[in-house]
Amino acid sequence: MTTGVPERDADDEPRRLRRLQMMMQMVQAVIAQGDISLDEAADLAAGARRAALALFPGKELAFDLIYRPRLDRLIAERYGLR
């Protein structure tokens, strides 16, 4: 029975999810350290979004609901934007 998802993608999803989680933890750690400028932090967040969407195409809304607020809050707190 065909589900519309290629078999290799379905089998590959847990690996891609672990990769995404590790990447987001690393991005958040780098931003939290504060050894980069605000512009660099924003670029890092944008790059994380592009990388996440390369792993999970078409999941822009999911990223924007789950990870964007975390990154925005972390950047705001770290760089005193609130």
Residue, then its C-alpha position, 0 to 999 in steps of 0.5 A: m500500500t502506498t502512503g505517498v511517502p517514499e519508503r526510504d524517507a519514512d525509514d530515515e525520519p528518526r535519523r533526520l529528527r535526531r540530526l535536527q534536534m542536535m543542530m538546534q541544541m548546538v545553535q542555541a548553545v552558541i547563541a547563549q554563549g554570546d561570543i557572537s554579534l547580534d547579526e551573527a546570531a540572527d544569521l545563525a538562526a536563519g541558517a538553522r531554519r534553512a537547514a531544518l527545511a532541507l531535512f524536512p521540506g514543507k515544514e515551515l509552519a512547524f519550524d516557525l511554531i516550535y523553534r522560531p519562538r525559542l530562538d527569538r526568545l534566546i536572542a532577545e534575552r541574550y542581547g537585551l532586546r526586551 
